């Protein structure tokens, strides 16, 4: 059995990198809103771009682009797709 890949923060992804969401905060109104928009455990995301100062981030998931704050992306743990 292969060792699982280490988890990293969504905010640490390189531009163009894809990852699968593994862990997600369970509380907070911002996180409820993100879950309602489809950012769930098991969802594949791709970092499209960041703003010039690094905040916000634009990710692609489920066929659409979503912008979120770096502070929100810091709490989403992902497994980078090799």
Secondary structure, DSSP 8 states (H G I E B T S, - for coil): ------EEEGGG--TT-EEEEEE--S-SHHHHHHHHTT--TT-EEEEEEE-TTS-SEEEEETTEEEEE-HHHHTT-EEEE--
